[in-house]
Amino acid sequence: MLFRLIVLFASMSSVESYLERFESWVKTFHVFFHNESHYLDTLEKWISNDKYIAITNDHKLTYQLGHNQFSGMDVEDYRRYIIQNPFFSSPTFLVPDEVNGTVLSLPSSVDWVSAGAVTPVKDQGQCGSCWAFSTTGALEGIYEIDNKVLVPFSEQQLVDCDNFWNGGKDHGCNGGLMTNAFTWISENGGLCDEAGYPYISGNGQEQSCNKKCSLVKNSRIASFVAVKKTDDGLMSAIYKQPVSVSIEADQREFQLYKSGVFTGVCGTNLDHGVLAVGYGTENGLDYYKLKNSWGVSWGEQGYIKLARGDEYNNGKGQCGVLLEASYPTLV
């Protein structure tokens, strides 16, 4: 171990500073090491990320990077840990602009968090269940709007019950689609709340479906709406309620995102489900406000401002955000 430490710090002038900051990060995020090799591997990756954060932030971009629970991972670790199987195209039931026949006159900003229709940021942990968190977030939003009560719904019920083994179409900790989950909630007659069916899959474990929890009254989904794949379409949908969206989130800069409007390079290989809870403008840059499910240590207390505009990815939106947006309606 001593030799590896000497090699690791050979070109560094502030060894004590690095070690102190690393140990502080370890304590903050309760990082456990299996052995000395694991400790050194994590330290090397943390130092690499620390340098990357400093270099990136020196460029004075529209966004800033910072340390979080993923700082001890390289990009490949991060992708294995958090990113689920690629999303596939979902069926289109309705397109809002075609249903209305008109384009809404939209306000310059919308924020459903401030409006009280968004529950506190949650943490999916080491489980590819982002689809379940995006689904419950959309349901929580429309439920509060319709019933004036903010209810945290159960992601665990979706992970356990909406899968192939129980007649569903999703894959628990191995990925899923929000539209599949909307359909399952409709067929199930509603969803239980988080208190009645708490989340336990943070370490990747799954369990059999518990069919004894009580469904929240009036939580049955009538149908879902597939949003028109334009900025006007997504903004119109967000104006009505929080919206489930899919993005590509496997970039190093997304991994270490801290604040600001994210304009970093990202494609349209959709691999992560989040919740669009608003839109606005910051320092002249238009953005979508997205609620993630990685806890409050990531991003802006669990949120990201994603650059907004048809110019990103040839009209597909920054990180592909315009490609697969949908929201539920209640019975």
Secondary structure, DSSP 8 states (H G I E B T S, - for coil): -HHHHHHHTTT-S-HHHHHHHHHHHHHHTT---SSHHHHHHHHHHHHHHHHHHHHHHHT--SEEE---TTTT--HHHHHHHH--S----------HHHHHSS-----S-EETTTTT-S----B--SSB-HHHHHHHHHHHHHHHHHHS----B-HHHHHHHSSGGGT-S--TTB---HHHHHHHHHHHTS-BBTTTS---GGGS--------S-B-TT--EEEEEE--SSHHHHHHHHHHS-EEEEE---SHHHHTEEEEEE-----S---EEEEEEEEEEETTEEEEEEE-SB-TTSTBTTEEEEE--TTGGGGT-GGGTTSS-EEEEE-
